Amino acid sequence: MSRDPVIVVGAGIGGLSCALALRQRGIDVEVYEQAPKLREIGAGVQLSANGTRVLRALGLEPALDAWAVRPHAKEIRHWKSGRTWKLFDLGIVSEQRYGAPYIFIHRADLHRILADALQVHAPDSIHLNARCVGVEQDADAVTLRLEDGRSARGRLLIGADGVHSAVRASVFGAGRPEFTGCMAWRGVIPRDRLPQGRIPQAGTNWIGPGRHVVHYPLRRGEVLNFVGVVERSDWLIESWTAQGTRGECLADFAGWHPDVRALIEAIDLPYKWALMARSAMTRWSEGRVTLLGDACHAALPFLAQGAVMAIEDAYVLARCLAACEEDVATAFARYEAARIGRTTRVVDGSAANAKRFHNPRLADDHGAGDYITTEWSEAKVEQRYDWLFTYDALNVAI
Ligand SMILES: Cc1cc2nc3c(=O)[nH]c(=O)nc-3n(C[C@H](O)[C@H](O)[C@H](O)COP(=O)(O)OP(=O)(O)OC[C@H]3O[C@@H](n4cnc5c(N)ncnc54)[C@H](O)[C@@H]3O)c2cc1C
């Protein structure tokens, strides 16, 4: 077997988790990231027990505890009246029921925690300013081609380079991600700018016809993460992330509850983000190359599972490679068998939540009450989320 390292393209949440899980098994790994600096956008991410279980196994729990918020619950609120329903209990309930916590964390904090841990286990294994433009392979090795003309050789390569994946394009052909018809407003709000006493510390989903808002605290409650999703067919902006204005965001949420509007008023710099997805893939691997995370199953973020799926992929893939190190084809076949069905279900479930969150029955307060009580009954919530949170990437059959 070649002594070349495993190459990971992309130092996002999925790529770094994978590199760490490989190092934990004594497998040499080199990570190539296009950005000149390791950084993440200023926004939060929710990680359910199926993700934190993996991060705990990677030895990251103490660092996560120093930065994350462990919410006691998540709530649903009606866009206009503000009436509140329980979505689910968290806190100790998540530990008791699913064996790991549910957390809210700033993406920059999670990213730094992953990168720092990798630097400890494999110093200098992250190469910045290294933009992949192509991948070539033969029977013995795979070669990563970089934009600046350099190349790197590995015994296998993992494309963790997100929804616009160059690895995927190189191996499976171009094919662009598609605009889903939804855009997201994103921003963070410092606690001292929040309307006093009006914003609960639970995670909150405001739902209304054609749009919804999610907010939750980060960094021990020092800032609040805001995401406002709007169905729009008029997306004309080419860029992936673009700066917007508070006025434009307020116009998108005209008539919404004063708490939501107060939050928008308090955002420093609202960003607009086109939500992209791709049609599901039935195969992620070709020869010595495979994919993980958004590169192979980007979804609408309406189950809050995209980063968690990338983390699960990373761990299961590392287990498969450690189990069949001499036999890449078998390792990749086992990885796909363990993961494709589940991630496809997440892609479909996230799209179904778009219809649920944006349902026209939410328009008037009266009809909304019956609709929410039925759609978010304990039995239905359990059916929608239990299969996600109970998944154990550490022990699932491979
Ligand atoms: C509004 C919104 C809210 C979300 N909320 C949640 C949530 O609460 N919980 C959750 O689990 N998920 C959430 N997600 C989804 C989550 O952000 C993604 O699924 C997750 O970031 C995917 O991780 P990844 O590592 O696969 O890709 P990415 O995070 O996109 O990382 C890819 C990395 O590859 C690098 N790269 C790209 N191209 C190249 C190249 N050619 N060469 C080298 N490097 C390259 C990039 O710079 C980046 O560092 C949300 C998404 C959005 C849009």
The ligand as an SDF file (V2000), in Angstrom:
LIG
                    3D

 53 58  0  0  0  0  0  0  0  0999 V2000
  -28.6660   29.7650    6.5630 C   0  0  0  0  0  0  0  0  0  0  0  0
  -28.0390   28.4440    6.8970 C   0  0  0  0  0  0  0  0  0  0  0  0
  -28.1860   27.9040    8.1810 C   0  0  0  0  0  0  0  0  0  0  0  0
  -27.6630   26.6480    8.4790 C   0  0  0  0  0  0  0  0  0  0  0  0
  -27.8450   26.1350    9.7410 N   0  0  0  0  0  0  0  0  0  0  0  0
  -27.3810   24.8940   10.0320 C   0  0  0  0  0  0  0  0  0  0  0  0
  -27.5630   24.3390   11.3410 C   0  0  0  0  0  0  0  0  0  0  0  0
  -28.1180   24.9860   12.2500 O   0  0  0  0  0  0  0  0  0  0  0  0
  -27.0970   23.0720   11.5900 N   0  0  0  0  0  0  0  0  0  0  0  0
  -26.4640   22.3440   10.6200 C   0  0  0  0  0  0  0  0  0  0  0  0
  -26.0600   21.1930   10.9160 O   0  0  0  0  0  0  0  0  0  0  0  0
  -26.2620   22.8460    9.3830 N   0  0  0  0  0  0  0  0  0  0  0  0
  -26.6930   24.0910    9.0720 C   0  0  0  0  0  0  0  0  0  0  0  0
  -26.4930   24.6150    7.8160 N   0  0  0  0  0  0  0  0  0  0  0  0
  -25.8040   23.7850    6.7930 C   0  0  0  0  0  0  0  0  0  0  0  0
  -24.3020   23.8130    6.9640 C   0  0  0  0  0  0  0  0  0  0  0  0
  -23.8240   25.1300    7.0100 O   0  0  0  0  0  0  0  0  0  0  0  0
  -23.6160   23.0800    5.8090 C   0  0  0  0  0  0  0  0  0  0  0  0
  -24.3010   21.8880    5.5190 O   0  0  0  0  0  0  0  0  0  0  0  0
  -22.1720   22.7580    6.2130 C   0  0  0  0  0  0  0  0  0  0  0  0
  -21.4280   23.9360    6.3470 O   0  0  0  0  0  0  0  0  0  0  0  0
  -21.5230   21.8380    5.1950 C   0  0  0  0  0  0  0  0  0  0  0  0
  -20.1950   21.6050    5.5730 O   0  0  0  0  0  0  0  0  0  0  0  0
  -19.0970   21.1690    4.5160 P   0  0  0  0  0  0  0  0  0  0  0  0
  -17.8520   20.9920    5.3160 O   0  0  0  0  0  0  0  0  0  0  0  0
  -19.6250   20.0400    3.7100 O   0  0  0  0  0  0  0  0  0  0  0  0
  -18.9820   22.3910    3.4940 O   0  0  0  0  0  0  0  0  0  0  0  0
  -18.5510   23.8930    3.7360 P   0  0  0  0  0  0  0  0  0  0  0  0
  -18.9140   24.3540    5.1040 O   0  0  0  0  0  0  0  0  0  0  0  0
  -19.1220   24.6600    2.5780 O   0  0  0  0  0  0  0  0  0  0  0  0
  -16.9580   23.8720    3.6270 O   0  0  0  0  0  0  0  0  0  0  0  0
  -16.3040   23.6740    2.4040 C   0  0  0  0  0  0  0  0  0  0  0  0
  -14.8630   24.1730    2.5110 C   0  0  0  0  0  0  0  0  0  0  0  0
  -14.1940   23.8700    1.2930 O   0  0  0  0  0  0  0  0  0  0  0  0
  -13.4890   25.0160    0.8330 C   0  0  0  0  0  0  0  0  0  0  0  0
  -13.4070   24.9320   -0.6310 N   0  0  0  0  0  0  0  0  0  0  0  0
  -14.4020   25.1310   -1.5220 C   0  0  0  0  0  0  0  0  0  0  0  0
  -13.9640   24.9510   -2.7740 N   0  0  0  0  0  0  0  0  0  0  0  0
  -12.6450   24.6240   -2.6770 C   0  0  0  0  0  0  0  0  0  0  0  0
  -11.6370   24.3130   -3.6310 C   0  0  0  0  0  0  0  0  0  0  0  0
  -11.8970   24.3300   -4.9530 N   0  0  0  0  0  0  0  0  0  0  0  0
  -10.3930   24.0180   -3.2020 N   0  0  0  0  0  0  0  0  0  0  0  0
  -10.0890   24.0060   -1.8590 C   0  0  0  0  0  0  0  0  0  0  0  0
  -11.0270   24.3120   -0.9130 N   0  0  0  0  0  0  0  0  0  0  0  0
  -12.2870   24.6000   -1.3070 C   0  0  0  0  0  0  0  0  0  0  0  0
  -14.3120   26.1750    1.3260 C   0  0  0  0  0  0  0  0  0  0  0  0
  -13.5550   27.3800    1.3830 O   0  0  0  0  0  0  0  0  0  0  0  0
  -14.7420   25.6770    2.7100 C   0  0  0  0  0  0  0  0  0  0  0  0
  -13.7670   25.9440    3.6860 O   0  0  0  0  0  0  0  0  0  0  0  0
  -26.9640   25.9090    7.4860 C   0  0  0  0  0  0  0  0  0  0  0  0
  -26.7770   26.4470    6.2230 C   0  0  0  0  0  0  0  0  0  0  0  0
  -27.2990   27.7070    5.9290 C   0  0  0  0  0  0  0  0  0  0  0  0
  -27.0750   28.2640    4.5440 C   0  0  0  0  0  0  0  0  0  0  0  0
  1  2  1  0
  2  3  1  0
  2 52  2  0
  3  4  2  0
  4  5  1  0
  4 50  1  0
  5  6  2  0
  6  7  1  0
  6 13  1  0
  7  8  2  0
  7  9  1  0
  9 10  1  0
 10 11  2  0
 10 12  1  0
 12 13  2  0
 13 14  1  0
 14 15  1  0
 14 50  1  0
 15 16  1  0
 16 17  1  0
 16 18  1  0
 18 19  1  0
 18 20  1  0
 20 21  1  0
 20 22  1  0
 22 23  1  0
 23 24  1  0
 24 25  2  0
 24 26  1  0
 24 27  1  0
 27 28  1  0
 28 29  2  0
 28 30  1  0
 28 31  1  0
 31 32  1  0
 32 33  1  0
 33 34  1  0
 33 48  1  0
 34 35  1  0
 35 36  1  0
 35 46  1  0
 36 37  1  0
 36 45  1  0
 37 38  2  0
 38 39  1  0
 39 40  1  0
 39 45  2  0
 40 41  1  0
 40 42  2  0
 42 43  1  0
 43 44  2  0
 44 45  1  0
 46 47  1  0
 46 48  1  0
 48 49  1  0
 50 51  2  0
 51 52  1  0
 52 53  1  0
M  END
$$$$
